[in-house]
Amino acid sequence: MSEFAGARVLVTGGAGFIGRRLVTALREQGAEVVVVDQKPHPDPSVHSVVGDLRDPALRAEAVTSGLDAIVHLAAVTSVLRSVEDPAGTYEMNVAVTSGLLELAREREVPRFLFASTNAVTGDVGDARINERMPLRPLTPYGATKAAAEMLLSPYASVYGMQACALRFANVYGPGMGHKDSFVPRLMRAAALGTGVQIYGDGTQLRDYVHVDDVVQAVLVAWRSGHNGPLVVGSGESVSVNDLVKTARDVTGAEIPVEHVPAKQGEMPAVVLDISAARELGYEPRFDLASGMTTVWPDFASMKSGNGGAGSAI
Ligand SMILES: NC(=O)c1ccc[n+]([C@@H]2O[C@H](COP(=O)([O-])OP(=O)(O)OC[C@H]3O[C@@H](n4cnc5c(N)ncnc54)[C@H](O)[C@@H]3O)[C@@H](O)[C@H]2O)c1
């Protein structure tokens, strides 16, 4: 029997891209999952608390005593939105996290797993990013995730809670039809016969990790009792040009590209050292080609104009 069988877990943002996949995996392992999200979970058999987590009353309703874990995924996830609204991003990504941590402490929830990002480290040139690097975020998104990581720390050291910040790379996989990151843009372009813009010459390196590997990392972190940050990626960086080539191979579409000037703050390289996660038992299972193949079906139906990506789950 799975060690998660009967575990009671609250997943904030559980109706989102990573959340839906995590909820499915936890339920398959026999966990009792409650989702709190501003959108209802698409599966009506999942117990959803629906509302805005910035409302303290909603948080108090969601964080019940008897929970074994909180996986906190809900956030302002768009870097662009964070740049437009740094104060609102602080409210959601820092103040809400602080409120949830306090409720977890008061209600004796023993585990808090937080979705962070490798953007907390900022530009480190082409150095391999590990958990020990200083935090120098470049955007309000990265800064608020770094701040939330700092808030987590004493809940482990003072209050004895497991408090782990999983620093995800660029996550892709099925169910990202509502996202505006580069992989769904490529897929949309392939489906609609349009193209994509690439910032700079496309040689910048990025780590793309499959959503099912991210889910695996959350379960590994839970099982290990790890405290503090954990870098989670595929461990294999690829250039943006490689990504476009893989998307062309997987979709069979031409996907023309237009190179536009790089944005300020664009990182030349994101190369991740995932050895700490590996030591805990994490092993990514998808390479880029096999992973991208799982994304395409959500978008392929757009061709016939029947709703396609918008309705992808
Ligand atoms: N997707 C990635 O590439 C990636 C990379 C690094 C880190 N992360 C982090 O992982 C987490 C999940 O990301 P995702 O890609 O699944 O995002 P997503 O946008 O698909 O899901 C986020 C969910 O949070 C919910 N939410 C947002 N604000 C809320 C509020 N005020 N009240 C209630 N619910 C609210 C949304 O409705 C949504 O369902 C986020 O914390 C994100 O910062 C994601």
The ligand as an ORCA input file, in Angstrom:
! r2SCAN-3c Opt
* xyz 0 1
  N       4.584     26.347    -14.572
  C       5.873     26.641    -14.382
  O       6.674     26.621    -15.341
  C       6.377     26.982    -13.009
  C       7.766     27.181    -12.840
  C       8.235     27.515    -11.556
  C       7.356     27.626    -10.502
  N       6.021     27.453    -10.697
  C       5.108     27.615     -9.566
  O       4.267     26.481     -9.465
  C       2.990     26.881     -8.964
  C       1.877     26.364     -9.862
  O       2.064     26.885    -11.163
  P       1.121     26.505    -12.397
  O       1.971     26.543    -13.605
  O       0.341     25.293    -12.096
  O       0.168     27.780    -12.437
  P      -1.391     27.915    -12.793
  O      -1.607     29.356    -13.067
  O      -1.793     26.939    -13.836
  O      -2.086     27.513    -11.435
  C      -2.145     28.387    -10.348
  C      -3.502     28.188     -9.685
  O      -3.578     29.080     -8.568
  C      -4.861     29.622     -8.546
  N      -4.833     30.929     -7.889
  C      -4.109     32.009     -8.251
  N      -4.409     33.056     -7.452
  C      -5.320     32.616     -6.558
  C      -6.030     33.233     -5.506
  N      -5.855     34.528     -5.198
  N      -6.899     32.499     -4.790
  C      -7.120     31.188     -5.100
  N      -6.483     30.555     -6.105
  C      -5.596     31.262     -6.834
  C      -5.283     29.758     -9.996
  O      -6.701     29.795    -10.141
  C      -4.659     28.524    -10.619
  O      -5.582     27.444    -10.692
  C       3.038     28.398     -8.838
  O       3.337     28.739     -7.504
  C       4.179     28.790     -9.741
  O       4.772     30.004     -9.344
  C       5.505     27.128    -11.928
*
